[in-house]
Amino acid sequence: MEFELKELGSDGYAFVHEENGKRDAEITWTMMGDVMVMDHTFVDPSLRGGGVAKKLLDRAADYARENNYKMEAVCSYVVTAFGRYDEYEDVKAK
């Protein structure tokens, strides 16, 4: 599954997946200096249970690593994932 980086304006960004012109998965954030403030994750009910939210977060974490950014969890999914998985330790904002 491929995710496209979109600029949302006002320092807002997202990785999105669209199928037949319909957005069915996204993770969004606002840039605050070099910190990605992760504020929303959405996965359409038809895709839930397939690990799509984690794939979105993984892509966002890779983007943070590529750009030497940190991530702050605000979205409930990201908060939970940061607590559950050690693989994001290097990108967590202190």
MDAnalysis code that builds the backbone (N, CA, C; Angstrom):
import MDAnalysis as mda
import numpy as np

u = mda.Universe.empty(282, n_residues=94, atom_resindex=np.repeat(np.arange(94), 3), trajectory=True)
u.add_TopologyAttr("name", ["N", "CA", "C"] * 94)
u.add_TopologyAttr("resid", np.arange(1, 95))
u.add_TopologyAttr("resname", ["MET", "GLU", "PHE", "GLU", "LEU", "LYS", "GLU", "LEU", "GLY", "SER", "ASP", "GLY", "TYR", "ALA", "PHE", "VAL", "HIS", "GLU", "GLU", "ASN", "GLY", "LYS", "ARG", "ASP", "ALA", "GLU", "ILE", "THR", "TRP", "THR", "MET", "MET", "GLY", "ASP", "VAL", "MET", "VAL", "MET", "ASP", "HIS", "THR", "PHE", "VAL", "ASP", "PRO", "SER", "LEU", "ARG", "GLY", "GLY", "GLY", "VAL", "ALA", "LYS", "LYS", "LEU", "LEU", "ASP", "ARG", "ALA", "ALA", "ASP", "TYR", "ALA", "ARG", "GLU", "ASN", "ASN", "TYR", "LYS", "MET", "GLU", "ALA", "VAL", "CYS", "SER", "TYR", "VAL", "VAL", "THR", "ALA", "PHE", "GLY", "ARG", "TYR", "ASP", "GLU", "TYR", "GLU", "ASP", "VAL", "LYS", "ALA", "LYS"])
u.atoms.positions = np.array([
    [0.849, -1.174, 0.000],
    [0.000, 0.000, 0.000],
    [0.895, 1.236, 0.000],
    [0.659, 2.128, -0.941],
    [1.454, 3.346, -1.074],
    [0.734, 4.513, -0.413],
    [1.526, 5.368, 0.221],
    [0.984, 6.565, 0.848],
    [1.621, 7.786, 0.205],
    [0.799, 8.775, -0.104],
    [1.263, 9.997, -0.750],
    [1.349, 11.118, 0.281],
    [2.458, 11.852, 0.257],
    [2.629, 13.002, 1.127],
    [1.842, 14.172, 0.551],
    [1.007, 14.783, 1.385],
    [0.203, 15.938, 0.970],
    [0.464, 17.104, 1.911],
    [0.572, 18.292, 1.342],
    [0.617, 19.518, 2.143],
    [-0.813, 19.971, 2.343],
    [-1.163, 20.243, 3.606],
    [-2.528, 20.649, 3.923],
    [-2.641, 22.146, 4.168],
    [-1.516, 22.859, 4.167],
    [-1.520, 24.282, 4.440],
    [-1.330, 24.551, 5.922],
    [-0.890, 25.758, 6.254],
    [-0.672, 26.170, 7.655],
    [0.202, 25.172, 8.408],
    [1.293, 24.730, 7.790],
    [2.232, 23.787, 8.394],
    [1.623, 22.412, 8.642],
    [0.503, 22.099, 8.003],
    [-0.132, 20.791, 8.140],
    [0.249, 19.881, 6.990],
    [0.462, 18.605, 7.312],
    [0.863, 17.604, 6.322],
    [0.146, 16.289, 6.603],
    [0.163, 15.412, 5.621],
    [-0.458, 14.100, 5.794],
    [0.168, 13.099, 4.843],
    [0.157, 11.853, 5.269],
    [0.339, 10.746, 4.349],
    [-1.052, 10.173, 4.150],
    [-1.449, 10.006, 2.887],
    [-2.796, 9.556, 2.573],
    [-2.765, 8.381, 1.600],
    [-3.818, 7.604, 1.667],
    [-4.063, 6.559, 0.671],
    [-5.442, 6.841, 0.092],
    [-5.503, 6.851, -1.233],
    [-6.775, 7.078, -1.908],
    [-7.020, 5.943, -2.885],
    [-8.258, 5.530, -2.945],
    [-8.681, 4.473, -3.860],
    [-9.900, 4.971, -4.609],
    [-9.836, 4.985, -5.944],
    [-10.947, 5.455, -6.773],
    [-11.403, 6.852, -6.378],
    [-10.442, 7.728, -6.094],
    [-10.756, 9.103, -5.748],
    [-11.264, 9.317, -4.340],
    [-11.291, 8.251, -3.540],
    [-11.786, 8.352, -2.163],
    [-10.639, 8.132, -1.186],
    [-10.459, 9.058, -0.264],
    [-9.431, 8.926, 0.768],
    [-9.917, 7.910, 1.794],
    [-9.162, 6.806, 1.916],
    [-9.591, 5.764, 2.843],
    [-8.634, 5.545, 4.007],
    [-7.526, 6.291, 4.033],
    [-6.602, 6.205, 5.158],
    [-5.710, 7.441, 5.155],
    [-5.442, 7.961, 6.367],
    [-4.548, 9.111, 6.469],
    [-3.996, 9.237, 7.876],
    [-2.814, 9.848, 7.947],
    [-2.236, 10.268, 9.215],
    [-1.786, 11.700, 8.995],
    [-2.169, 12.595, 9.926],
    [-1.885, 14.011, 9.738],
    [-1.056, 14.554, 10.896],
    [-0.332, 15.641, 10.589],
    [0.470, 16.301, 11.611],
    [0.667, 17.762, 11.251],
    [1.059, 18.515, 12.273],
    [1.442, 19.906, 12.119],
    [2.907, 20.018, 12.489],
    [3.667, 20.734, 11.675],
    [5.086, 20.942, 11.969],
    [5.234, 22.091, 12.951],
    [5.944, 21.841, 14.034],
    [6.287, 22.861, 15.026],
    [7.806, 22.830, 15.130],
    [8.482, 23.674, 14.339],
    [9.935, 23.625, 14.265],
    [10.343, 22.318, 13.611],
    [11.105, 21.482, 14.333],
    [11.510, 20.178, 13.786],
    [10.738, 19.027, 14.429],
    [9.536, 19.336, 14.952],
    [8.695, 18.314, 15.580],
    [7.399, 18.149, 14.794],
    [7.097, 16.906, 14.448],
    [5.842, 16.554, 13.805],
    [4.838, 16.273, 14.931],
    [3.855, 17.139, 15.100],
    [2.831, 16.944, 16.120],
    [1.724, 16.099, 15.486],
    [1.734, 14.814, 15.811],
    [0.835, 13.837, 15.185],
    [-0.553, 13.985, 15.789],
    [-1.520, 14.485, 14.969],
    [-2.802, 14.860, 15.547],
    [-4.010, 14.056, 15.083],
    [-3.850, 13.195, 14.077],
    [-5.039, 12.479, 13.588],
    [-4.620, 11.267, 12.767],
    [-5.299, 10.165, 12.998],
    [-5.148, 8.966, 12.172],
    [-6.549, 8.476, 11.823],
    [-6.758, 8.184, 10.543],
    [-8.049, 7.676, 10.096],
    [-7.833, 6.495, 9.166],
    [-8.592, 5.431, 9.401],
    [-8.629, 4.282, 8.501],
    [-10.100, 3.933, 8.285],
    [-10.505, 3.870, 7.031],
    [-11.874, 3.520, 6.689],
    [-12.229, 2.156, 7.283],
    [-13.471, 1.984, 7.735],
    [-13.868, 0.688, 8.314],
    [-13.587, -0.516, 7.417],
    [-13.627, -0.318, 6.105],
    [-13.375, -1.442, 5.182],
    [-11.931, -1.927, 5.237],
    [-11.027, -1.114, 5.776],
    [-9.604, -1.477, 5.851],
    [-9.144, -1.812, 7.267],
    [-10.002, -1.626, 8.242],
    [-9.590, -1.830, 9.637],
    [-9.273, -3.292, 9.909],
    [-8.329, -3.495, 10.818],
    [-7.901, -4.851, 11.162],
    [-6.773, -5.362, 10.292],
    [-6.349, -4.568, 9.325],
    [-5.286, -4.981, 8.409],
    [-3.947, -4.318, 8.671],
    [-3.832, -3.623, 9.799],
    [-2.568, -2.984, 10.136],
    [-2.282, -1.707, 9.368],
    [-3.296, -1.107, 8.767],
    [-3.088, 0.088, 7.944],
    [-2.646, 1.277, 8.797],
    [-3.232, 1.454, 9.970],
    [-2.840, 2.577, 10.833],
    [-1.361, 2.471, 11.204],
    [-0.901, 1.270, 11.510],
    [0.509, 1.092, 11.854],
    [1.394, 1.365, 10.641],
    [0.958, 0.956, 9.454],
    [1.724, 1.236, 8.238],
    [1.828, 2.747, 8.001],
    [0.734, 3.466, 8.258],
    [0.771, 4.927, 8.143],
    [1.774, 5.516, 9.132],
    [1.713, 5.053, 10.374],
    [2.637, 5.557, 11.392],
    [4.072, 5.194, 11.046],
    [4.287, 3.989, 10.545],
    [5.640, 3.586, 10.128],
    [6.164, 4.510, 9.035],
    [5.300, 4.851, 8.077],
    [5.737, 5.740, 6.990],
    [6.058, 7.131, 7.528],
    [5.226, 7.625, 8.450],
    [5.486, 8.931, 9.047],
    [6.778, 8.907, 9.859],
    [7.034, 7.822, 10.569],
    [8.273, 7.694, 11.353],
    [9.482, 7.656, 10.424],
    [9.371, 6.951, 9.302],
    [10.467, 6.939, 8.323],
    [10.719, 8.349, 7.785],
    [9.646, 9.076, 7.522],
    [9.767, 10.459, 7.051],
    [10.481, 11.313, 8.101],
    [10.124, 11.124, 9.368],
    [10.789, 11.858, 10.451],
    [12.281, 11.530, 10.475],
    [12.620, 10.256, 10.350],
    [14.033, 9.858, 10.348],
    [14.781, 10.451, 9.162],
    [14.163, 10.418, 7.987],
    [14.787, 10.939, 6.766],
    [15.097, 12.430, 6.881],
    [14.299, 13.145, 7.670],
    [14.415, 14.599, 7.758],
    [14.935, 15.083, 9.116],
    [15.391, 14.149, 9.955],
    [15.885, 14.483, 11.300],
    [14.850, 15.225, 12.131],
    [13.593, 14.786, 12.028],
    [12.507, 15.341, 12.826],
    [12.226, 14.418, 14.006],
    [11.516, 14.953, 14.965],
    [10.978, 14.171, 16.077],
    [9.462, 14.175, 15.940],
    [8.796, 13.281, 16.672],
    [7.343, 13.182, 16.613],
    [6.765, 13.311, 18.018],
    [5.715, 14.115, 18.129],
    [4.976, 14.242, 19.381],
    [3.606, 13.614, 19.184],
    [3.247, 12.695, 20.060],
    [1.973, 11.983, 19.946],
    [0.855, 12.788, 20.600],
    [-0.141, 13.168, 19.807],
    [-1.351, 13.802, 20.311],
    [-2.544, 12.910, 19.984],
    [-2.560, 12.384, 18.784],
    [-3.597, 11.449, 18.333],
    [-3.611, 10.208, 19.228],
    [-4.787, 9.743, 19.605],
    [-4.880, 8.599, 20.521],
    [-4.215, 7.347, 19.956],
    [-4.309, 7.132, 18.645],
    [-3.648, 5.956, 18.070],
    [-2.136, 6.047, 18.231],
    [-1.573, 7.206, 17.941],
    [-0.117, 7.376, 18.029],
    [0.339, 7.271, 19.484],
    [-0.420, 7.831, 20.408],
    [-0.100, 7.695, 21.836],
    [-0.019, 6.222, 22.214],
    [-1.019, 5.452, 21.802],
    [-1.060, 4.016, 22.102],
    [0.103, 3.285, 21.455],
    [0.362, 3.571, 20.180],
    [1.450, 2.895, 19.461],
    [2.803, 3.226, 20.074],
    [3.009, 4.480, 20.464],
    [4.277, 4.861, 21.095],
    [4.471, 4.113, 22.409],
    [3.401, 3.844, 23.119],
    [3.497, 3.088, 24.364],
    [3.681, 1.599, 24.149],
    [3.204, 1.089, 23.033],
    [3.208, -0.343, 22.764],
    [4.475, -0.830, 22.061],
    [5.043, -0.009, 21.169],
    [6.158, -0.444, 20.332],
    [7.420, 0.355, 20.638],
    [8.531, -0.344, 20.826],
    [9.816, 0.303, 21.094],
    [10.464, 0.888, 19.839],
    [9.988, 0.500, 18.676],
    [10.643, 0.904, 17.430],
    [10.561, 2.407, 17.132],
    [9.777, 3.148, 17.908],
    [9.644, 4.584, 17.676],
    [10.459, 5.419, 18.672],
    [11.206, 4.782, 19.528],
    [11.966, 5.503, 20.557],
    [12.848, 6.593, 19.961],
    [13.458, 6.312, 18.816],
    [14.395, 7.272, 18.218],
    [13.730, 8.514, 17.658],
    [12.417, 8.471, 17.419],
    [11.739, 9.637, 16.860],
    [10.831, 10.344, 17.855],
    [10.678, 9.815, 19.032],
    [9.822, 10.457, 20.037],
    [10.427, 11.778, 20.494],
    [9.583, 12.819, 20.520],
    [10.038, 14.100, 21.069],
    [10.156, 13.942, 22.568],
    [11.207, 14.494, 23.136],
    [11.444, 14.380, 24.586],
    [10.616, 15.382, 25.341],
])
